Amino acid sequence: MLSIGLAGKPNAGKSTFFKAATLADVEIANYPFTTIDANHGISYVRVRCPCLDLGIKGGCGRCINGSRFVPVELIDVAGLVPDAHLGRGLGNEFLDSLRLAEAVIHVLDASGSTDAEGNPVGVGNYDPLRDVEFLKHEISMWLFGILERNWAKLMRQYTSEKAKPEQIIYEQLGGAGVADKDVRWALSRMDSDPASWSRDDLRRFAELLRQSSKPMIIAANKIDLAPRENIRRLMELDEIVVPVSGAAEIALRMADKAGVIRYLPGDPDFEIVGELNRAQKAGLDKIRALLREYGSTGVQECINRAVFDLLDYITVYPVEDENKFTDRDGVVLPDAFLMKRGSTARDLAYRVHTELGESFLFAIDARRKLRVGEKYELKDGDVIKIVATK
Protein backbone atom coordinates (compact mmCIF):
# COMPACT_ATOMS: atom_id res chain seq x y z
CA MET A 1 0.00 0.00 0.00
CA LEU A 2 1.16 3.52 -0.76
CA SER A 3 2.64 5.06 2.42
CA ILE A 4 2.74 8.74 3.40
CA GLY A 5 4.82 9.95 6.34
CA LEU A 6 3.72 12.60 8.84
CA ALA A 7 6.73 14.38 10.29
CA GLY A 8 7.74 17.59 12.00
CA LYS A 9 8.91 18.90 15.34
CA PRO A 10 7.26 17.74 18.59
CA ASN A 11 3.93 19.25 19.58
CA ALA A 12 3.16 20.56 16.08
CA GLY A 13 -0.06 18.53 15.89
CA LYS A 14 1.09 15.41 14.01
CA SER A 15 -0.87 13.04 16.26
CA THR A 16 -3.95 15.25 15.95
CA PHE A 17 -3.61 15.21 12.16
CA PHE A 18 -3.08 11.43 12.25
CA LYS A 19 -6.18 10.85 14.36
CA ALA A 20 -8.21 13.24 12.20
CA ALA A 21 -7.18 11.36 9.06
CA THR A 22 -7.58 7.83 10.45
CA LEU A 23 -9.78 8.08 13.57
CA ALA A 24 -7.09 5.95 15.23
CA ASP A 25 -6.80 5.97 19.02
CA VAL A 26 -3.50 7.79 19.55
CA GLU A 27 -2.26 9.81 22.50
CA ILE A 28 -2.57 13.55 22.03
CA ALA A 29 -1.07 15.91 24.59
CA ASN A 30 0.41 19.41 24.79
CA TYR A 31 4.01 18.45 25.47
CA PRO A 32 6.95 17.23 23.37
CA PHE A 33 7.39 13.60 22.34
CA THR A 34 3.83 12.45 22.93
CA THR A 35 4.39 9.88 20.16
CA ILE A 36 7.14 7.53 21.31
CA ASP A 37 6.88 5.01 18.48
CA ALA A 38 5.74 5.53 14.91
CA ASN A 39 1.99 5.00 14.53
CA HIS A 40 0.68 3.33 11.39
CA GLY A 41 -2.90 3.83 10.24
CA ILE A 42 -5.14 3.78 7.19
CA SER A 43 -6.43 6.99 5.66
CA TYR A 44 -7.94 7.64 2.24
CA VAL A 45 -7.65 9.79 -0.82
CA ARG A 46 -10.97 11.13 -2.00
CA VAL A 47 -11.81 10.93 -5.72
CA ARG A 48 -14.85 11.25 -7.96
CA CYS A 49 -16.39 7.81 -8.47
CA PRO A 50 -16.85 6.68 -12.11
CA CYS A 51 -20.41 5.56 -11.33
CA LEU A 52 -21.45 9.21 -11.66
CA ASP A 53 -20.44 9.20 -15.33
CA LEU A 54 -21.38 5.64 -16.29
CA GLY A 55 -25.14 5.93 -15.76
CA ILE A 56 -25.21 3.23 -13.07
CA LYS A 57 -28.62 3.36 -11.43
CA GLY A 58 -28.47 3.59 -7.66
CA GLY A 59 -24.71 4.12 -7.71
CA CYS A 60 -22.02 1.50 -7.28
CA GLY A 61 -22.36 0.82 -3.58
CA ARG A 62 -18.65 1.47 -3.15
CA CYS A 63 -18.85 5.25 -2.86
CA ILE A 64 -20.57 7.82 -0.68
CA ASN A 65 -22.64 10.31 -2.65
CA GLY A 66 -20.32 9.91 -5.62
CA SER A 67 -17.08 10.19 -3.64
CA ARG A 68 -14.77 7.17 -3.63
CA PHE A 69 -12.29 6.77 -0.78
CA VAL A 70 -9.15 4.81 -1.72
CA PRO A 71 -6.91 3.62 1.14
CA VAL A 72 -3.34 4.78 1.78
CA GLU A 73 -1.10 4.18 4.80
CA LEU A 74 -0.15 7.04 7.09
CA ILE A 75 2.97 6.82 9.27
CA ASP A 76 2.98 9.23 12.23
CA VAL A 77 6.66 9.66 13.11
CA ALA A 78 7.74 10.89 16.54
CA GLY A 79 8.69 14.55 16.72
CA LEU A 80 12.09 15.47 15.29
CA VAL A 81 14.20 18.26 16.75
CA PRO A 82 17.04 20.10 14.99
CA ASP A 83 20.13 17.85 14.72
CA ALA A 84 18.08 14.68 15.16
CA HIS A 85 20.43 13.08 12.61
CA LEU A 86 23.20 13.55 15.21
CA GLY A 87 21.15 11.74 17.83
CA ARG A 88 19.43 14.74 19.48
CA GLY A 89 15.93 14.21 20.83
CA LEU A 90 14.74 10.77 19.84
CA GLY A 91 17.38 10.59 17.13
CA ASN A 92 17.88 8.61 13.97
CA GLU A 93 15.64 5.69 14.89
CA PHE A 94 12.63 7.85 14.08
CA LEU A 95 14.09 9.13 10.83
CA ASP A 96 14.33 5.42 10.01
CA SER A 97 10.55 5.24 10.40
CA LEU A 98 10.27 7.36 7.25
CA ARG A 99 12.05 4.81 5.06
CA LEU A 100 8.71 3.36 3.85
CA ALA A 101 7.18 6.75 3.06
CA GLU A 102 6.97 7.75 -0.61
CA ALA A 103 6.14 11.33 0.37
CA VAL A 104 6.15 13.37 3.56
CA ILE A 105 3.53 15.70 5.00
CA HIS A 106 5.44 18.19 7.15
CA VAL A 107 3.01 19.12 9.93
CA LEU A 108 4.03 22.61 10.99
CA ASP A 109 2.66 24.67 13.89
CA ALA A 110 1.40 27.74 12.03
CA SER A 111 0.24 29.36 15.27
CA GLY A 112 3.81 29.96 16.42
CA SER A 113 2.93 28.62 19.87
CA THR A 114 5.84 26.15 20.15
CA ASP A 115 9.59 26.70 19.87
CA ALA A 116 12.06 24.76 17.68
CA GLU A 117 11.99 21.78 20.05
CA GLY A 118 8.22 21.76 20.58
CA ASN A 119 8.05 23.50 23.94
CA PRO A 120 4.94 25.70 24.45
CA VAL A 121 5.76 29.42 24.27
CA GLY A 122 2.34 30.97 23.61
CA VAL A 123 0.58 31.80 20.35
CA GLY A 124 2.56 34.10 18.08
CA ASN A 125 5.81 33.94 20.05
CA TYR A 126 7.73 31.81 17.54
CA ASP A 127 8.13 32.29 13.78
CA PRO A 128 6.84 29.13 12.02
CA LEU A 129 8.85 29.97 8.89
CA ARG A 130 11.94 28.96 10.87
CA ASP A 131 10.67 25.36 10.81
CA VAL A 132 10.10 25.08 7.06
CA GLU A 133 13.63 24.01 6.08
CA PHE A 134 14.70 22.05 9.14
CA LEU A 135 12.87 18.82 8.26
CA LYS A 136 14.33 18.80 4.75
CA HIS A 137 17.77 19.29 6.29
CA GLU A 138 17.32 16.47 8.80
CA ILE A 139 16.21 13.95 6.16
CA SER A 140 19.02 15.02 3.82
CA MET A 141 21.60 14.69 6.58
CA TRP A 142 20.20 11.30 7.57
CA LEU A 143 20.78 10.10 3.99
CA PHE A 144 24.17 11.82 3.95
CA GLY A 145 25.19 9.95 7.10
CA ILE A 146 24.25 6.60 5.58
CA LEU A 147 26.36 7.38 2.52
CA GLU A 148 29.33 8.94 4.30
CA ARG A 149 29.86 5.98 6.61
CA ASN A 150 30.68 3.73 3.66
CA TRP A 151 31.62 6.19 0.91
CA ALA A 152 35.31 5.31 0.75
CA LYS A 153 34.46 1.62 0.42
CA LEU A 154 31.83 2.34 -2.22
CA MET A 155 34.24 4.43 -4.28
CA ARG A 156 36.92 1.72 -4.12
CA GLN A 157 34.34 -0.71 -5.46
CA TYR A 158 33.36 1.82 -8.14
CA THR A 159 36.91 2.47 -9.35
CA SER A 160 38.45 -0.98 -9.00
CA GLU A 161 35.55 -3.12 -10.18
CA LYS A 162 34.24 -0.67 -12.78
CA ALA A 163 30.81 -0.96 -11.11
CA LYS A 164 28.03 1.41 -12.10
CA PRO A 165 27.73 4.17 -9.49
CA GLU A 166 23.92 4.10 -9.53
CA GLN A 167 23.92 0.40 -8.68
CA ILE A 168 26.33 0.52 -5.73
CA ILE A 169 24.69 3.67 -4.31
CA TYR A 170 21.23 2.15 -4.66
CA GLU A 171 22.36 -0.99 -2.86
CA GLN A 172 23.62 1.18 -0.01
CA LEU A 173 20.40 3.22 0.26
CA GLY A 174 17.71 0.68 -0.63
CA GLY A 175 16.86 0.21 3.04
CA ALA A 176 16.22 3.94 3.39
CA GLY A 177 13.40 3.87 0.88
CA VAL A 178 15.46 5.34 -1.98
CA ALA A 179 14.60 3.80 -5.36
CA ASP A 180 17.03 3.29 -8.22
CA LYS A 181 15.21 5.99 -10.22
CA ASP A 182 15.92 8.45 -7.37
CA VAL A 183 19.63 7.64 -7.51
CA ARG A 184 19.73 8.00 -11.30
CA TRP A 185 17.89 11.34 -11.13
CA ALA A 186 20.21 12.73 -8.46
CA LEU A 187 23.35 11.55 -10.32
CA SER A 188 22.11 13.22 -13.51
CA ARG A 189 22.12 16.57 -11.69
CA MET A 190 25.68 16.26 -10.40
CA ASP A 191 28.30 17.64 -12.77
CA SER A 192 31.31 15.52 -11.79
CA ASP A 193 32.43 11.94 -11.30
CA PRO A 194 31.42 10.50 -7.88
CA ALA A 195 35.01 9.41 -7.22
CA SER A 196 36.05 13.09 -7.21
CA TRP A 197 33.32 14.37 -4.89
CA SER A 198 34.13 16.43 -1.84
CA ARG A 199 32.15 16.19 1.38
CA ASP A 200 30.07 19.17 0.22
CA ASP A 201 29.35 17.39 -3.06
CA LEU A 202 28.12 14.38 -1.12
CA ARG A 203 25.85 16.64 0.95
CA ARG A 204 24.42 18.15 -2.23
CA PHE A 205 23.84 14.66 -3.63
CA ALA A 206 22.02 13.64 -0.43
CA GLU A 207 19.72 16.68 -0.75
CA LEU A 208 18.91 15.72 -4.34
CA LEU A 209 18.12 12.19 -3.18
CA ARG A 210 15.82 13.65 -0.53
CA GLN A 211 13.99 15.76 -3.10
CA SER A 212 13.32 12.75 -5.30
CA SER A 213 12.67 10.02 -2.72
CA LYS A 214 10.88 12.05 -0.03
CA PRO A 215 9.00 14.93 -1.71
CA MET A 216 7.27 17.12 0.84
CA ILE A 217 4.08 19.09 1.38
CA ILE A 218 3.54 21.50 4.29
CA ALA A 219 0.45 21.18 6.47
CA ALA A 220 0.18 24.59 8.13
CA ASN A 221 -1.60 23.23 11.20
CA LYS A 222 -3.50 25.02 14.01
CA ILE A 223 -5.08 27.60 11.69
CA ASP A 224 -7.87 27.90 14.26
CA LEU A 225 -5.27 29.53 16.55
CA ALA A 226 -2.78 31.03 14.10
CA PRO A 227 -2.35 34.77 13.51
CA ARG A 228 -3.49 35.47 9.95
CA GLU A 229 -0.14 37.09 9.18
CA ASN A 230 1.56 33.72 9.79
CA ILE A 231 -0.76 32.00 7.33
CA ARG A 232 -0.23 34.72 4.71
CA ARG A 233 3.56 34.44 4.95
CA LEU A 234 3.48 30.64 4.77
CA MET A 235 1.20 30.69 1.73
CA GLU A 236 3.66 32.99 -0.07
CA LEU A 237 6.42 30.37 0.11
CA ASP A 238 7.54 28.51 -3.00
CA GLU A 239 6.16 25.30 -1.50
CA ILE A 240 2.91 23.35 -1.53
CA VAL A 241 1.32 24.73 1.66
CA VAL A 242 -2.14 23.71 2.86
CA PRO A 243 -3.83 25.53 5.78
CA VAL A 244 -4.98 22.83 8.22
CA SER A 245 -6.93 22.39 11.43
CA GLY A 246 -6.55 18.81 12.61
CA ALA A 247 -8.59 19.65 15.70
CA ALA A 248 -11.56 20.86 13.61
CA GLU A 249 -11.41 17.73 11.43
CA ILE A 250 -11.52 15.47 14.50
CA ALA A 251 -14.50 17.39 15.88
CA LEU A 252 -16.39 17.08 12.59
CA ARG A 253 -15.64 13.40 12.11
CA MET A 254 -16.63 12.55 15.68
CA ALA A 255 -19.84 14.57 15.35
CA ASP A 256 -20.64 12.74 12.12
CA LYS A 257 -19.90 9.40 13.79
CA ALA A 258 -22.29 10.33 16.61
CA GLY A 259 -25.04 11.16 14.10
CA VAL A 260 -25.16 14.85 15.03
CA ILE A 261 -24.03 16.10 11.63
CA ARG A 262 -23.50 14.78 8.11
CA TYR A 263 -19.94 15.34 6.95
CA LEU A 264 -17.45 13.75 4.59
CA PRO A 265 -13.70 14.42 4.88
CA GLY A 266 -12.83 17.25 2.52
CA ASP A 267 -16.34 18.75 2.44
CA PRO A 268 -16.54 22.55 2.51
CA ASP A 269 -19.50 22.43 4.94
CA PHE A 270 -21.61 20.06 7.03
CA GLU A 271 -25.30 19.51 7.72
CA ILE A 272 -26.70 19.46 11.23
CA VAL A 273 -29.10 16.51 11.60
CA GLY A 274 -29.26 15.98 15.37
CA GLU A 275 -29.97 17.87 18.54
CA LEU A 276 -27.22 20.20 19.80
CA ASN A 277 -26.66 21.82 23.16
CA ARG A 278 -25.46 25.42 23.36
CA ALA A 279 -21.77 24.51 23.67
CA GLN A 280 -21.91 22.11 20.72
CA LYS A 281 -23.64 24.68 18.55
CA ALA A 282 -21.07 27.34 19.45
CA GLY A 283 -18.20 24.96 18.64
CA LEU A 284 -19.69 23.98 15.28
CA ASP A 285 -20.36 27.63 14.44
CA LYS A 286 -16.65 28.37 14.91
CA ILE A 287 -15.70 25.45 12.70
CA ARG A 288 -18.17 26.54 10.02
CA ALA A 289 -16.59 30.00 9.99
CA LEU A 290 -13.20 28.32 9.54
CA LEU A 291 -14.52 26.26 6.62
CA ARG A 292 -15.92 29.36 4.96
CA GLU A 293 -12.55 31.10 5.25
CA TYR A 294 -10.34 28.22 4.08
CA GLY A 295 -12.69 25.94 2.11
CA SER A 296 -12.06 22.86 4.27
CA THR A 297 -10.14 21.73 7.34
CA GLY A 298 -7.24 20.93 4.99
CA VAL A 299 -6.62 17.38 6.23
CA GLN A 300 -8.14 15.64 3.20
CA GLU A 301 -6.56 18.15 0.85
CA CYS A 302 -3.11 17.37 2.27
CA ILE A 303 -3.50 13.65 1.67
CA ASN A 304 -4.92 14.14 -1.82
CA ARG A 305 -2.23 16.59 -2.86
CA ALA A 306 0.56 14.39 -1.50
CA VAL A 307 -0.71 11.45 -3.57
CA PHE A 308 -1.83 13.21 -6.74
CA ASP A 309 0.33 16.36 -6.92
CA LEU A 310 3.60 15.24 -5.32
CA LEU A 311 3.61 11.59 -6.37
CA ASP A 312 1.54 11.88 -9.57
CA TYR A 313 -0.72 8.89 -9.00
CA ILE A 314 -4.00 8.22 -10.80
CA THR A 315 -6.98 6.04 -9.87
CA VAL A 316 -7.93 3.05 -12.06
CA TYR A 317 -10.84 0.61 -11.70
CA PRO A 318 -10.36 -3.01 -12.90
CA VAL A 319 -13.55 -4.98 -13.77
CA GLU A 320 -14.33 -8.39 -15.28
CA ASP A 321 -17.52 -7.43 -17.13
CA GLU A 322 -16.91 -4.35 -19.26
CA ASN A 323 -20.62 -3.93 -20.02
CA LYS A 324 -21.95 -4.03 -16.46
CA PHE A 325 -18.72 -2.73 -14.87
CA THR A 326 -18.72 -5.60 -12.37
CA ASP A 327 -16.56 -8.42 -11.07
CA ARG A 328 -17.55 -12.08 -11.44
CA ASP A 329 -19.88 -11.79 -8.43
CA GLY A 330 -21.78 -8.85 -9.91
CA VAL A 331 -20.22 -6.24 -7.60
CA VAL A 332 -20.15 -2.89 -9.42
CA LEU A 333 -16.74 -1.16 -9.61
CA PRO A 334 -15.38 -3.44 -6.88
CA ASP A 335 -11.82 -2.11 -6.68
CA ALA A 336 -9.94 1.14 -7.06
CA PHE A 337 -6.17 1.05 -7.56
CA LEU A 338 -3.73 3.91 -7.21
CA MET A 339 -1.22 3.68 -10.07
CA LYS A 340 1.71 5.89 -11.08
CA ARG A 341 0.87 8.13 -14.04
CA GLY A 342 2.43 6.50 -17.07
CA SER A 343 1.50 2.97 -15.96
CA THR A 344 0.27 0.65 -18.68
CA ALA A 345 -2.53 -1.88 -19.05
CA ARG A 346 -0.04 -4.68 -18.42
CA ASP A 347 1.16 -2.90 -15.27
CA LEU A 348 -2.42 -2.97 -14.03
CA ALA A 349 -2.69 -6.67 -14.86
CA TYR A 350 0.39 -7.41 -12.76
CA ARG A 351 -1.02 -5.25 -9.97
CA VAL A 352 -4.24 -7.31 -9.90
CA HIS A 353 -2.36 -10.62 -9.96
CA THR A 354 1.07 -11.79 -11.15
CA GLU A 355 -0.43 -14.58 -13.29
CA LEU A 356 -2.75 -12.08 -14.95
CA GLY A 357 0.24 -9.96 -15.93
CA GLU A 358 2.22 -12.92 -17.23
CA SER A 359 -0.68 -14.24 -19.35
CA PHE A 360 -1.89 -10.81 -20.54
CA LEU A 361 -3.46 -10.73 -24.02
CA PHE A 362 -5.14 -7.33 -24.23
CA ALA A 363 -7.35 -4.98 -22.25
CA ILE A 364 -10.70 -3.30 -22.84
CA ASP A 365 -11.37 0.34 -22.01
CA ALA A 366 -14.85 -0.19 -20.55
CA ARG A 367 -15.85 3.46 -20.89
CA ARG A 368 -15.26 3.47 -24.65
CA LYS A 369 -15.74 -0.28 -25.24
CA LEU A 370 -12.41 -0.16 -27.00
CA ARG A 371 -9.74 -2.85 -27.14
CA VAL A 372 -6.26 -1.62 -26.12
CA GLY A 373 -2.83 -3.23 -26.04
CA GLU A 374 -0.34 -3.89 -23.29
CA LYS A 375 1.38 -0.53 -23.76
CA TYR A 376 -1.83 1.48 -23.45
CA GLU A 377 -1.12 4.28 -20.96
CA LEU A 378 -3.76 4.34 -18.25
CA LYS A 379 -5.71 7.53 -17.62
CA ASP A 380 -7.18 8.79 -14.39
CA GLY A 381 -10.61 7.26 -13.86
CA ASP A 382 -10.15 4.47 -16.40
CA VAL A 383 -12.37 1.40 -16.01
CA ILE A 384 -10.40 -1.52 -17.47
CA LYS A 385 -11.03 -5.19 -18.19
CA ILE A 386 -7.95 -7.39 -18.50
CA VAL A 387 -8.15 -10.33 -20.92
CA ALA A 388 -5.58 -13.08 -20.37
CA THR A 389 -4.93 -16.69 -21.38
CA LYS A 390 -5.42 -17.90 -17.79
C-alpha positions in Angstrom: 0.0 0.0 0.0 1.2 3.5 -0.8 2.6 5.1 2.4 2.7 8.7 3.4 4.8 10.0 6.3 3.7 12.6 8.8 6.7 14.4 10.3 7.7 17.6 12.0 8.9 18.9 15.3 7.3 17.7 18.6 3.9 19.2 19.6 3.2 20.6 16.1 -0.1 18.5 15.9 1.1 15.4 14.0 -0.9 13.0 16.3 -4.0 15.3 16.0 -3.6 15.2 12.2 -3.1 11.4 12.2 -6.2 10.9 14.4 -8.2 13.2 12.2 -7.2 11.4 9.1 -7.6 7.8 10.4 -9.8 8.1 13.6 -7.1 6.0 15.2 -6.8 6.0 19.0 -3.5 7.8 19.5 -2.3 9.8 22.5 -2.6 13.6 22.0 -1.1 15.9 24.6 0.4 19.4 24.8 4.0 18.5 25.5 6.9 17.2 23.4 7.4 13.6 22.3 3.8 12.4 22.9 4.4 9.9 20.2 7.1 7.5 21.3 6.9 5.0 18.5 5.7 5.5 14.9 2.0 5.0 14.5 0.7 3.3 11.4 -2.9 3.8 10.2 -5.1 3.8 7.2 -6.4 7.0 5.7 -7.9 7.6 2.2 -7.6 9.8 -0.8 -11.0 11.1 -2.0 -11.8 10.9 -5.7 -14.8 11.3 -8.0 -16.4 7.8 -8.5 -16.9 6.7 -12.1 -20.4 5.6 -11.3 -21.4 9.2 -11.7 -20.4 9.2 -15.3 -21.4 5.6 -16.3 -25.1 5.9 -15.8 -25.2 3.2 -13.1 -28.6 3.4 -11.4 -28.5 3.6 -7.7 -24.7 4.1 -7.7 -22.0 1.5 -7.3 -22.4 0.8 -3.6 -18.7 1.5 -3.1 -18.9 5.2 -2.9 -20.6 7.8 -0.7 -22.6 10.3 -2.7 -20.3 9.9 -5.6 -17.1 10.2 -3.6 -14.8 7.2 -3.6 -12.3 6.8 -0.8 -9.2 4.8 -1.7 -6.9 3.6 1.1 -3.3 4.8 1.8 -1.1 4.2 4.8 -0.1 7.0 7.1 3.0 6.8 9.3 3.0 9.2 12.2 6.7 9.7 13.1 7.7 10.9 16.5 8.7 14.6 16.7 12.1 15.5 15.3 14.2 18.3 16.7 17.0 20.1 15.0 20.1 17.8 14.7 18.1 14.7 15.2 20.4 13.1 12.6 23.2 13.5 15.2 21.2 11.7 17.8 19.4 14.7 19.5 15.9 14.2 20.8 14.7 10.8 19.8 17.4 10.6 17.1 17.9 8.6 14.0 15.6 5.7 14.9 12.6 7.9 14.1 14.1 9.1 10.8 14.3 5.4 10.0 10.5 5.2 10.4 10.3 7.4 7.3 12.0 4.8 5.1 8.7 3.4 3.9 7.2 6.7 3.1 7.0 7.7 -0.6 6.1 11.3 0.4 6.2 13.4 3.6 3.5 15.7 5.0 5.4 18.2 7.1 3.0 19.1 9.9 4.0 22.6 11.0 2.7 24.7 13.9 1.4 27.7 12.0 0.2 29.4 15.3 3.8 30.0 16.4 2.9 28.6 19.9 5.8 26.1 20.2 9.6 26.7 19.9 12.1 24.8 17.7 12.0 21.8 20.1 8.2 21.8 20.6 8.0 23.5 23.9 4.9 25.7 24.4 5.8 29.4 24.3 2.3 31.0 23.6 0.6 31.8 20.3 2.6 34.1 18.1 5.8 33.9 20.0 7.7 31.8 17.5 8.1 32.3 13.8 6.8 29.1 12.0 8.8 30.0 8.9 11.9 29.0 10.9 10.7 25.4 10.8 10.1 25.1 7.1 13.6 24.0 6.1 14.7 22.1 9.1 12.9 18.8 8.3 14.3 18.8 4.8 17.8 19.3 6.3 17.3 16.5 8.8 16.2 14.0 6.2 19.0 15.0 3.8 21.6 14.7 6.6 20.2 11.3 7.6 20.8 10.1 4.0 24.2 11.8 4.0 25.2 10.0 7.1 24.2 6.6 5.6 26.4 7.4 2.5 29.3 8.9 4.3 29.9 6.0 6.6 30.7 3.7 3.7 31.6 6.2 0.9 35.3 5.3 0.8 34.5 1.6 0.4 31.8 2.3 -2.2 34.2 4.4 -4.3 36.9 1.7 -4.1 34.3 -0.7 -5.5 33.4 1.8 -8.1 36.9 2.5 -9.4 38.5 -1.0 -9.0 35.5 -3.1 -10.2 34.2 -0.7 -12.8 30.8 -1.0 -11.1 28.0 1.4 -12.1 27.7 4.2 -9.5 23.9 4.1 -9.5 23.9 0.4 -8.7 26.3 0.5 -5.7 24.7 3.7 -4.3 21.2 2.2 -4.7 22.4 -1.0 -2.9 23.6 1.2 0.0 20.4 3.2 0.3 17.7 0.7 -0.6 16.9 0.2 3.0 16.2 3.9 3.4 13.4 3.9 0.9 15.5 5.3 -2.0 14.6 3.8 -5.4 17.0 3.3 -8.2 15.2 6.0 -10.2 15.9 8.5 -7.4 19.6 7.6 -7.5 19.7 8.0 -11.3 17.9 11.3 -11.1 20.2 12.7 -8.5 23.3 11.6 -10.3 22.1 13.2 -13.5 22.1 16.6 -11.7 25.7 16.3 -10.4 28.3 17.6 -12.8 31.3 15.5 -11.8 32.4 11.9 -11.3 31.4 10.5 -7.9 35.0 9.4 -7.2 36.1 13.1 -7.2 33.3 14.4 -4.9 34.1 16.4 -1.8 32.2 16.2 1.4 30.1 19.2 0.2 29.3 17.4 -3.1 28.1 14.4 -1.1 25.8 16.6 1.0 24.4 18.1 -2.2 23.8 14.7 -3.6 22.0 13.6 -0.4 19.7 16.7 -0.7 18.9 15.7 -4.3 18.1 12.2 -3.2 15.8 13.7 -0.5 14.0 15.8 -3.1 13.3 12.7 -5.3 12.7 10.0 -2.7 10.9 12.1 0.0 9.0 14.9 -1.7 7.3 17.1 0.8 4.1 19.1 1.4 3.5 21.5 4.3 0.4 21.2 6.5 0.2 24.6 8.1 -1.6 23.2 11.2 -3.5 25.0 14.0 -5.1 27.6 11.7 -7.9 27.9 14.3 -5.3 29.5 16.6 -2.8 31.0 14.1 -2.3 34.8 13.5 -3.5 35.5 9.9 -0.1 37.1 9.2 1.6 33.7 9.8 -0.8 32.0 7.3 -0.2 34.7 4.7 3.6 34.4 4.9 3.5 30.6 4.8 1.2 30.7 1.7 3.7 33.0 -0.1 6.4 30.4 0.1 7.5 28.5 -3.0 6.2 25.3 -1.5 2.9 23.3 -1.5 1.3 24.7 1.7 -2.1 23.7 2.9 -3.8 25.5 5.8 -5.0 22.8 8.2 -6.9 22.4 11.4 -6.5 18.8 12.6 -8.6 19.6 15.7 -11.6 20.9 13.6 -11.4 17.7 11.4 -11.5 15.5 14.5 -14.5 17.4 15.9 -16.4 17.1 12.6 -15.6 13.4 12.1 -16.6 12.6 15.7 -19.8 14.6 15.4 -20.6 12.7 12.1 -19.9 9.4 13.8 -22.3 10.3 16.6 -25.0 11.2 14.1 -25.2 14.8 15.0 -24.0 16.1 11.6 -23.5 14.8 8.1 -19.9 15.3 6.9 -17.4 13.7 4.6 -13.7 14.4 4.9 -12.8 17.3 2.5 -16.3 18.7 2.4 -16.5 22.6 2.5 -19.5 22.4 4.9 -21.6 20.1 7.0 -25.3 19.5 7.7 -26.7 19.5 11.2 -29.1 16.5 11.6 -29.3 16.0 15.4 -30.0 17.9 18.5 -27.2 20.2 19.8 -26.7 21.8 23.2 -25.5 25.4 23.4 -21.8 24.5 23.7 -21.9 22.1 20.7 -23.6 24.7 18.6 -21.1 27.3 19.4 -18.2 25.0 18.6 -19.7 24.0 15.3 -20.4 27.6 14.4 -16.6 28.4 14.9 -15.7 25.4 12.7 -18.2 26.5 10.0 -16.6 30.0 10.0 -13.2 28.3 9.5 -14.5 26.3 6.6 -15.9 29.4 5.0 -12.5 31.1 5.2 -10.3 28.2 4.1 -12.7 25.9 2.1 -12.1 22.9 4.3 -10.1 21.7 7.3 -7.2 20.9 5.0 -6.6 17.4 6.2 -8.1 15.6 3.2 -6.6 18.2 0.9 -3.1 17.4 2.3 -3.5 13.6 1.7 -4.9 14.1 -1.8 -2.2 16.6 -2.9 0.6 14.4 -1.5 -0.7 11.4 -3.6 -1.8 13.2 -6.7 0.3 16.4 -6.9 3.6 15.2 -5.3 3.6 11.6 -6.4 1.5 11.9 -9.6 -0.7 8.9 -9.0 -4.0 8.2 -10.8 -7.0 6.0 -9.9 -7.9 3.1 -12.1 -10.8 0.6 -11.7 -10.4 -3.0 -12.9 -13.5 -5.0 -13.8 -14.3 -8.4 -15.3 -17.5 -7.4 -17.1 -16.9 -4.4 -19.3 -20.6 -3.9 -20.0 -21.9 -4.0 -16.5 -18.7 -2.7 -14.9 -18.7 -5.6 -12.4 -16.6 -8.4 -11.1 -17.5 -12.1 -11.4 -19.9 -11.8 -8.4 -21.8 -8.9 -9.9 -20.2 -6.2 -7.6 -20.2 -2.9 -9.4 -16.7 -1.2 -9.6 -15.4 -3.4 -6.9 -11.8 -2.1 -6.7 -9.9 1.1 -7.1 -6.2 1.0 -7.6 -3.7 3.9 -7.2 -1.2 3.7 -10.1 1.7 5.9 -11.1 0.9 8.1 -14.0 2.4 6.5 -17.1 1.5 3.0 -16.0 0.3 0.6 -18.7 -2.5 -1.9 -19.1 0.0 -4.7 -18.4 1.2 -2.9 -15.3 -2.4 -3.0 -14.0 -2.7 -6.7 -14.9 0.4 -7.4 -12.8 -1.0 -5.2 -10.0 -4.2 -7.3 -9.9 -2.4 -10.6 -10.0 1.1 -11.8 -11.2 -0.4 -14.6 -13.3 -2.8 -12.1 -15.0 0.2 -10.0 -15.9 2.2 -12.9 -17.2 -0.7 -14.2 -19.3 -1.9 -10.8 -20.5 -3.5 -10.7 -24.0 -5.1 -7.3 -24.2 -7.4 -5.0 -22.3 -10.7 -3.3 -22.8 -11.4 0.3 -22.0 -14.8 -0.2 -20.6 -15.9 3.5 -20.9 -15.3 3.5 -24.7 -15.7 -0.3 -25.2 -12.4 -0.2 -27.0 -9.7 -2.9 -27.1 -6.3 -1.6 -26.1 -2.8 -3.2 -26.0 -0.3 -3.9 -23.3 1.4 -0.5 -23.8 -1.8 1.5 -23.4 -1.1 4.3 -21.0 -3.8 4.3 -18.2 -5.7 7.5 -17.6 -7.2 8.8 -14.4 -10.6 7.3 -13.9 -10.1 4.5 -16.4 -12.4 1.4 -16.0 -10.4 -1.5 -17.5 -11.0 -5.2 -18.2 -7.9 -7.4 -18.5 -8.1 -10.3 -20.9 -5.6 -13.1 -20.4 -4.9 -16.7 -21.4 -5.4 -17.9 -17.8 
